[in-house]
Amino acid sequence: MEQKINCAEACVNGCVLGDKCPNIEFREAAAQFIEDTSLDQMLEIAEERMRRRMTEPPKWVFPDDQ
């Protein structure tokens, strides 16, 4: 039986399912990105994203009428 958990909440301090994690391919891809990418490159990526985000028009979210 596959366990269903909210990884964003349960795995804050590390993966709690280990090898049974349903997101293992993403974890491996993230680990590979961290290994292959220098901290300076990561900071450049983050700065570029922030620049783009600051120049984008605002996105309005309207709540559902209930």
N, CA, C and O atoms as CSV, one atom per row, in Angstrom:
chain,resi,resn,atom,element,x,y,z
A,1,MET,N,N,0.845,-1.182,0.000
A,1,MET,CA,C,0.000,0.000,0.000
A,1,MET,C,C,0.892,1.248,0.000
A,1,MET,O,O,1.810,1.361,0.812
A,2,GLU,N,N,0.619,2.159,-0.897
A,2,GLU,CA,C,1.404,3.379,-1.022
A,2,GLU,C,C,0.934,4.405,-0.002
A,2,GLU,O,O,-0.262,4.667,0.130
A,3,GLN,N,N,1.897,4.986,0.722
A,3,GLN,CA,C,1.541,6.002,1.702
A,3,GLN,C,C,1.319,7.330,1.001
A,3,GLN,O,O,2.062,7.688,0.087
A,4,LYS,N,N,0.306,8.055,1.424
A,4,LYS,CA,C,0.029,9.384,0.908
A,4,LYS,C,C,0.319,10.377,2.016
A,4,LYS,O,O,-0.335,10.359,3.059
A,5,ILE,N,N,1.306,11.250,1.792
A,5,ILE,CA,C,1.637,12.282,2.755
A,5,ILE,C,C,1.816,13.597,2.022
A,5,ILE,O,O,2.009,13.619,0.806
A,6,ASN,N,N,1.751,14.670,2.750
A,6,ASN,CA,C,2.020,15.993,2.200
A,6,ASN,C,C,3.504,16.261,2.421
A,6,ASN,O,O,3.916,16.635,3.519
A,7,CYS,N,N,4.297,16.071,1.386
A,7,CYS,CA,C,5.749,16.207,1.505
A,7,CYS,C,C,6.164,17.614,1.948
A,7,CYS,O,O,7.157,17.768,2.660
A,8,ALA,N,N,5.424,18.628,1.538
A,8,ALA,CA,C,5.770,19.994,1.904
A,8,ALA,C,C,5.718,20.200,3.413
A,8,ALA,O,O,6.444,21.040,3.945
A,9,GLU,N,N,4.884,19.457,4.096
A,9,GLU,CA,C,4.776,19.587,5.547
A,9,GLU,C,C,5.581,18.515,6.271
A,9,GLU,O,O,6.299,18.823,7.223
A,10,ALA,N,N,5.475,17.271,5.839
A,10,ALA,CA,C,6.078,16.159,6.565
A,10,ALA,C,C,7.589,16.081,6.372
A,10,ALA,O,O,8.300,15.606,7.258
A,11,CYS,N,N,8.082,16.536,5.239
A,11,CYS,CA,C,9.505,16.333,4.921
A,11,CYS,C,C,10.319,17.621,5.058
A,11,CYS,O,O,11.319,17.796,4.363
A,12,VAL,N,N,9.904,18.508,5.936
A,12,VAL,CA,C,10.604,19.784,6.116
A,12,VAL,C,C,12.053,19.549,6.529
A,12,VAL,O,O,12.949,20.254,6.066
A,13,ASN,N,N,12.289,18.573,7.389
A,13,ASN,CA,C,13.640,18.294,7.873
A,13,ASN,C,C,14.286,17.127,7.135
A,13,ASN,O,O,15.286,16.587,7.607
A,14,GLY,N,N,13.748,16.732,6.008
A,14,GLY,CA,C,14.278,15.622,5.219
A,14,GLY,C,C,13.171,14.644,4.876
A,14,GLY,O,O,12.131,14.611,5.535
A,15,CYS,N,N,13.397,13.858,3.855
A,15,CYS,CA,C,12.390,12.905,3.378
A,15,CYS,C,C,12.107,11.859,4.445
A,15,CYS,O,O,13.035,11.254,4.983
A,16,VAL,N,N,10.831,11.640,4.757
A,16,VAL,CA,C,10.457,10.678,5.785
A,16,VAL,C,C,10.180,9.294,5.201
A,16,VAL,O,O,10.111,8.321,5.952
A,17,LEU,N,N,10.022,9.181,3.891
A,17,LEU,CA,C,9.727,7.891,3.278
A,17,LEU,C,C,10.962,7.201,2.706
A,17,LEU,O,O,10.911,6.017,2.374
A,18,GLY,N,N,12.059,7.926,2.590
A,18,GLY,CA,C,13.292,7.326,2.080
A,18,GLY,C,C,13.152,6.844,0.651
A,18,GLY,O,O,12.751,7.607,-0.229
A,19,ASP,N,N,13.484,5.568,0.411
A,19,ASP,CA,C,13.445,5.007,-0.949
A,19,ASP,C,C,12.029,4.813,-1.472
A,19,ASP,O,O,11.852,4.571,-2.666
A,20,LYS,N,N,11.034,4.908,-0.632
A,20,LYS,CA,C,9.638,4.748,-1.055
A,20,LYS,C,C,8.996,6.082,-1.425
A,20,LYS,O,O,7.790,6.146,-1.666
A,21,CYS,N,N,9.789,7.136,-1.470
A,21,CYS,CA,C,9.290,8.474,-1.789
A,21,CYS,C,C,8.732,8.505,-3.208
A,21,CYS,O,O,9.412,8.074,-4.140
A,22,PRO,N,N,7.495,9.010,-3.397
A,22,PRO,CA,C,6.926,9.086,-4.747
A,22,PRO,C,C,7.600,10.159,-5.608
A,22,PRO,O,O,7.414,10.182,-6.825
A,23,ASN,N,N,8.371,11.037,-4.991
A,23,ASN,CA,C,9.041,12.114,-5.718
A,23,ASN,C,C,10.536,11.871,-5.853
A,23,ASN,O,O,11.304,12.826,-5.977
A,24,ILE,N,N,10.961,10.623,-5.832
A,24,ILE,CA,C,12.392,10.306,-5.828
A,24,ILE,C,C,13.101,10.823,-7.071
A,24,ILE,O,O,14.256,11.240,-6.982
A,25,GLU,N,N,12.442,10.810,-8.233
A,25,GLU,CA,C,13.114,11.297,-9.440
A,25,GLU,C,C,13.374,12.800,-9.355
A,25,GLU,O,O,14.365,13.286,-9.899
A,26,PHE,N,N,12.503,13.531,-8.683
A,26,PHE,CA,C,12.707,14.962,-8.515
A,26,PHE,C,C,13.831,15.221,-7.519
A,26,PHE,O,O,14.611,16.159,-7.685
A,27,ARG,N,N,13.912,14.394,-6.492
A,27,ARG,CA,C,14.971,14.523,-5.497
A,27,ARG,C,C,16.324,14.273,-6.160
A,27,ARG,O,O,17.287,14.995,-5.900
A,28,GLU,N,N,16.398,13.259,-7.010
A,28,GLU,CA,C,17.646,12.962,-7.708
A,28,GLU,C,C,18.021,14.084,-8.676
A,28,GLU,O,O,19.193,14.442,-8.792
A,29,ALA,N,N,17.036,14.632,-9.363
A,29,ALA,CA,C,17.300,15.730,-10.292
A,29,ALA,C,C,17.778,16.964,-9.535
A,29,ALA,O,O,18.682,17.661,-9.996
A,30,ALA,N,N,17.181,17.241,-8.379
A,30,ALA,CA,C,17.596,18.387,-7.567
A,30,ALA,C,C,19.017,18.193,-7.049
A,30,ALA,O,O,19.820,19.125,-7.065
A,31,ALA,N,N,19.323,16.989,-6.594
A,31,ALA,CA,C,20.671,16.701,-6.102
A,31,ALA,C,C,21.694,16.865,-7.222
A,31,ALA,O,O,22.782,17.393,-6.989
A,32,GLN,N,N,21.364,16.422,-8.430
A,32,GLN,CA,C,22.262,16.559,-9.574
A,32,GLN,C,C,22.455,18.030,-9.929
A,32,GLN,O,O,23.571,18.446,-10.238
A,33,PHE,N,N,21.379,18.825,-9.891
A,33,PHE,CA,C,21.473,20.258,-10.174
A,33,PHE,C,C,22.391,20.932,-9.167
A,33,PHE,O,O,23.241,21.740,-9.541
A,34,ILE,N,N,22.222,20.603,-7.890
A,34,ILE,CA,C,23.050,21.210,-6.848
A,34,ILE,C,C,24.515,20.822,-7.029
A,34,ILE,O,O,25.407,21.644,-6.821
A,35,GLU,N,N,24.762,19.586,-7.411
A,35,GLU,CA,C,26.133,19.116,-7.599
A,35,GLU,C,C,26.797,19.770,-8.806
A,35,GLU,O,O,27.987,20.082,-8.765
A,36,ASP,N,N,26.030,19.981,-9.888
A,36,ASP,CA,C,26.590,20.495,-11.135
A,36,ASP,C,C,26.616,22.012,-11.234
A,36,ASP,O,O,27.306,22.551,-12.099
A,37,THR,N,N,25.890,22.711,-10.385
A,37,THR,CA,C,25.732,24.149,-10.512
A,37,THR,C,C,26.443,24.854,-9.366
A,37,THR,O,O,26.246,24.513,-8.200
A,38,SER,N,N,27.263,25.833,-9.700
A,38,SER,CA,C,27.974,26.575,-8.660
A,38,SER,C,C,27.007,27.514,-7.938
A,38,SER,O,O,25.952,27.867,-8.465
A,39,LEU,N,N,27.383,27.904,-6.743
A,39,LEU,CA,C,26.548,28.816,-5.967
A,39,LEU,C,C,26.380,30.147,-6.685
A,39,LEU,O,O,25.304,30.744,-6.637
A,40,ASP,N,N,27.428,30.619,-7.351
A,40,ASP,CA,C,27.333,31.868,-8.108
A,40,ASP,C,C,26.297,31.760,-9.223
A,40,ASP,O,O,25.540,32.701,-9.463
A,41,GLN,N,N,26.261,30.608,-9.910
A,41,GLN,CA,C,25.265,30.416,-10.975
A,41,GLN,C,C,23.860,30.385,-10.388
A,41,GLN,O,O,22.933,30.945,-10.974
A,42,MET,N,N,23.691,29.738,-9.242
A,42,MET,CA,C,22.375,29.691,-8.599
A,42,MET,C,C,21.911,31.084,-8.206
A,42,MET,O,O,20.736,31.418,-8.361
A,43,LEU,N,N,22.827,31.893,-7.700
A,43,LEU,CA,C,22.478,33.262,-7.328
A,43,LEU,C,C,22.106,34.084,-8.553
A,43,LEU,O,O,21.185,34.899,-8.491
A,44,GLU,N,N,22.812,33.882,-9.675
A,44,GLU,CA,C,22.468,34.580,-10.921
A,44,GLU,C,C,21.075,34.183,-11.392
A,44,GLU,O,O,20.301,35.036,-11.827
A,45,ILE,N,N,20.746,32.888,-11.307
A,45,ILE,CA,C,19.414,32.410,-11.702
A,45,ILE,C,C,18.348,33.079,-10.838
A,45,ILE,O,O,17.324,33.535,-11.346
A,46,ALA,N,N,18.595,33.134,-9.533
A,46,ALA,CA,C,17.627,33.739,-8.612
A,46,ALA,C,C,17.464,35.232,-8.875
A,46,ALA,O,O,16.346,35.746,-8.868
A,47,GLU,N,N,18.575,35.928,-9.107
A,47,GLU,CA,C,18.500,37.368,-9.379
A,47,GLU,C,C,17.740,37.648,-10.665
A,47,GLU,O,O,16.934,38.576,-10.718
A,48,GLU,N,N,17.988,36.850,-11.708
A,48,GLU,CA,C,17.275,37.030,-12.976
A,48,GLU,C,C,15.785,36.810,-12.797
A,48,GLU,O,O,14.978,37.568,-13.336
A,49,ARG,N,N,15.409,35.784,-12.047
A,49,ARG,CA,C,13.991,35.512,-11.804
A,49,ARG,C,C,13.340,36.659,-11.041
A,49,ARG,O,O,12.214,37.051,-11.347
A,50,MET,N,N,14.042,37.195,-10.051
A,50,MET,CA,C,13.493,38.324,-9.295
A,50,MET,C,C,13.322,39.547,-10.198
A,50,MET,O,O,12.322,40.258,-10.094
A,51,ARG,N,N,14.294,39.795,-11.083
A,51,ARG,CA,C,14.172,40.931,-12.020
A,51,ARG,C,C,12.940,40.759,-12.908
A,51,ARG,O,O,12.166,41.695,-13.106
A,52,ARG,N,N,12.771,39.532,-13.446
A,52,ARG,CA,C,11.604,39.285,-14.310
A,52,ARG,C,C,10.309,39.437,-13.528
A,52,ARG,O,O,9.332,39.992,-14.031
A,53,ARG,N,N,10.307,38.944,-12.301
A,53,ARG,CA,C,9.093,39.006,-11.490
A,53,ARG,C,C,8.718,40.453,-11.158
A,53,ARG,O,O,7.537,40.798,-11.132
A,54,MET,N,N,9.713,41.289,-10.906
A,54,MET,CA,C,9.450,42.682,-10.564
A,54,MET,C,C,8.905,43.466,-11.763
A,54,MET,O,O,8.199,44.459,-11.585
A,55,THR,N,N,9.232,43.021,-12.987
A,55,THR,CA,C,8.770,43.748,-14.172
A,55,THR,C,C,7.466,43.193,-14.728
A,55,THR,O,O,6.865,43.812,-15.607
A,56,GLU,N,N,7.015,42.046,-14.240
A,56,GLU,CA,C,5.751,41.471,-14.711
A,56,GLU,C,C,4.575,42.282,-14.165
A,56,GLU,O,O,4.648,42.822,-13.061
A,57,PRO,N,N,3.502,42.366,-14.932
A,57,PRO,CA,C,2.312,43.023,-14.390
A,57,PRO,C,C,1.719,42.168,-13.266
A,57,PRO,O,O,1.921,40.954,-13.241
A,58,PRO,N,N,0.998,42.786,-12.348
A,58,PRO,CA,C,0.420,42.024,-11.239
A,58,PRO,C,C,-0.616,41.014,-11.741
A,58,PRO,O,O,-1.306,41.247,-12.733
A,59,LYS,N,N,-0.703,39.902,-11.038
A,59,LYS,CA,C,-1.694,38.877,-11.365
A,59,LYS,C,C,-2.783,38.948,-10.318
A,59,LYS,O,O,-2.535,38.758,-9.127
A,60,TRP,N,N,-3.984,39.221,-10.771
A,60,TRP,CA,C,-5.095,39.369,-9.846
A,60,TRP,C,C,-5.758,38.023,-9.622
A,60,TRP,O,O,-6.018,37.279,-10.567
A,61,VAL,N,N,-6.027,37.723,-8.377
A,61,VAL,CA,C,-6.704,36.490,-8.008
A,61,VAL,C,C,-8.010,36.859,-7.335
A,61,VAL,O,O,-8.021,37.522,-6.298
A,62,PHE,N,N,-9.098,36.431,-7.924
A,62,PHE,CA,C,-10.405,36.727,-7.367
A,62,PHE,C,C,-10.941,35.496,-6.641
A,62,PHE,O,O,-10.978,34.409,-7.217
A,63,PRO,N,N,-11.352,35.652,-5.395
A,63,PRO,CA,C,-11.888,34.500,-4.674
A,63,PRO,C,C,-13.220,34.049,-5.269
A,63,PRO,O,O,-13.961,34.842,-5.850
A,64,ASP,N,N,-13.502,32.765,-5.111
A,64,ASP,CA,C,-14.784,32.250,-5.565
A,64,ASP,C,C,-15.896,32.811,-4.695
A,64,ASP,O,O,-15.753,32.916,-3.477
A,65,ASP,N,N,-17.008,33.170,-5.332
A,65,ASP,CA,C,-18.161,33.652,-4.574
A,65,ASP,C,C,-18.851,32.457,-3.951
A,65,ASP,O,O,-19.378,31.592,-4.650
A,66,GLN,N,N,-18.844,32.417,-2.634
A,66,GLN,CA,C,-19.490,31.292,-1.948
A,66,GLN,C,C,-20.529,31.779,-0.990
A,66,GLN,O,O,-21.178,30.975,-0.321
